[in-house]
Amino acid sequence: MNAVPYTDIRELYIDGRWQKPLSGNYEGIDNPATEELIGEAPVGDAADAAAAVAAAREAFDKGPWPRMSTKERCAALARFRDALLASENDIRALIRAEVGATRLMLDGPQFGGVIEAIDYVIELAERMKPEPTDVITTKSLMDPESSGILAGGVTVRDPVGVVAGISAYNVPLLINMAKVAPALVVGNCLVLKPSPLTPFTALMLGKIAERAELPPGVLNIVTGGTDVGNLLTSDPRMDMVSFTGSDKVGTAIMAQAVPTMKHVHLELGGKSAMIVREDADLEVAAGNAAFNFTLHAGQGCALLTRFLVHNAIRPAFIETVQGILSQLKVGDPADPDTVIGPLISRAAREKTEYYVEKGLAEGGRLVSGGRRPAGLEKGYFHEPTLFDDIDNRSTLAREEVFGPVGVVIGFDTDEEAVALANDSDFGLSGGIVSRDKARAYQMALELRTGDVKINGGTAGLYLQAPFGGYKRSGIGREYGPRWLESYTLEKSIHYPIG
């Protein structure tokens, strides 16, 4: 077993201290590209989670963090960012080994995007100010004969309180920090529960918190399974749950949070459609399609995986996508030339294989891929796979695969394309490719989804644009100018001026 940074962590991070899991349990974590053991991670249980909740509650109710100025918390978050940057090489090595991230992903959302997100959170926090209400004259109830009272006020934002951050495995550092950074900068305290598949990327943040000198209890990290999650989502001491994951788990979290009226933020799955109009630039359309359903082996909730293509250009579109796929290297994520790395686990690959078999059984035509790549005996790899002749009501068109599988569905009119795109339980992302940009914009307004990319969109705006979904794709928004509002409560203070 090669030494991977931070995989020697065998304790949970609770109340500013490293503590052995009360269960005494540890679980081996594999490198998804090699199937080799990289370390044995501590597995927390409900008792560990309860201790973390108690620490966060104490830190919020009695500790200095919520009572610091925004400037002081921003400075602490800047120290956190600087500590991440100082350990960049080690963190990249960890994410490559634990997640199977390619260089493209590490330069983007897996690490580079994390630093950009923290900087954006600091920028937003520095802008937050009390908002004055209108100054008005109003009647005096105590002295009706007077000319009235001159009244004014302000609206301020308070932290929600103690937050549970429950994250997913696909982009773990970014997802973890997209909960930690906005929650902490406005004064909340947080218990972070990572996916059991990527515990070390979360536990590493405890080391970073120490270097950033966060007060005890402000950030707590507890690994574990459903027992840990259930306690965090039901404990009355918790004020909010921020969850990223599947829609099925999201609905369970909503039900568990109801009795204690917790605030809930859910970033869930997607089955996002890209409409390719008859006038589309085929190279642009095919490139966007191939990029979306193969990026990070298809392990992305907002990736476009349903391709609604005008029947007049459908054969040419498929041929062009096939040509692009033939040039994409599948393999070791440590190789700079690799474009498609492994799926996270054997179970994830088996799930992808199940959906390929389902697509064939339901009448889909396999036009590319569909198998494990030749020559890669080790690792959880799967070929990029494209289907044609898919019915929009079929399993493969309606359920999220979370693997490198795309489907093509034909249409004849814009109205039909919009109807097909909206005929989904999900509504997280979408796309339109057309030379007629005005018509594409009009169609984008008709799509029931939280995000629409016209002709590929602009990747550089991902932080500045709100991100979240309609329908079963979730509740609330991350990123964008109002990101921090999700972790605050509005308080109005009004008073007589004279």
C-alpha angles and dihedrals in degrees: 000000000000116000110255117192116260095008090111090072106117101167139070122244110237129158093350093305137097111243131182114243109266089225091058088223128142131182130205117241119207131210101242092214096053105016087230120141111254098179148322112259125205114253115215125206137201092282091055090048091051090053090051091049091051091050093049092046092051091047092051098042098041110008131095100248101085090041096054120101118259088248091058093048091048089053090052091049090049089054088051090053092047091051090052091050092048089056096039097125093049093045092049089051090050094049092046091053099039101037104024092237119175124223089259090057094044092052088048128036100342094068115340092054091051093062091047090050093052091049090050092050090052090049092051093047092051088054095053111108135158109276115226119226122220117286107235142166116241136175119270112237089197095051111025091175093061124095089251139255129295104227135189141157149168138239115225132182124233126192114261091233127237114015131197112212111197112182142190132239104237100078099005103168094048093044092047093049092043084066101034099047102049093038095051100040092062093047107269124134118225144207110204120205113185128198111278086237095061108032099140095059087059098040089052087066089067088064089049091049090055091052090048089051096232111179116257115278096018092104121023125177122202124172124201145097139282094313090063092045093048092053093049093049096046106033109112090219090068117086102187143017122208110188134179117189144069125352091237092059090041092059090050091051091051090054093048092049096050100080092058095036094236121180108250130204115183126186103183142165136308145201095195124191131217115201115212110196123207091255094052123129099250095210091053093045095046092044092052091047095049092045094050104050095040101042109118087354089298093299099139129103095213098045116123108243105154110075113196103195129183107250092232091066101025097105092048091046092053092047091051093048090049090053091053093046091054089062097051115101117223116199149064109021089211088068108090090216094058114109101174119043130183132296113253098255148357089261091055091052091047089051090053090049090051091055092048089054090046091052092052093045091052094053103268119149114232108219101168139015121344099158145072109277117262115249096025103101093159126051134046097274128154129183118250102263129204127188130193131192092042120162113227090228094054124109093250092054096046108038127068110247099186089206136091097286126126129180131206121214122182128225138176106203137035090241091055091049093052091046091051092047092050093045093091138100087230135063111178106122143352145174144210126200115197140133087223098078094179092055090045090054092050090052091047089060089057096052116101097221138105097239135028125187116202112206091347098319123230116294092196091070097058094108096043094050122075112249124206143092151258126236114355092355092086152264126282134008137269124203122010128095094299096047096117093052089075089068097046141070123222118238123186119207116190131179144166114266096190 
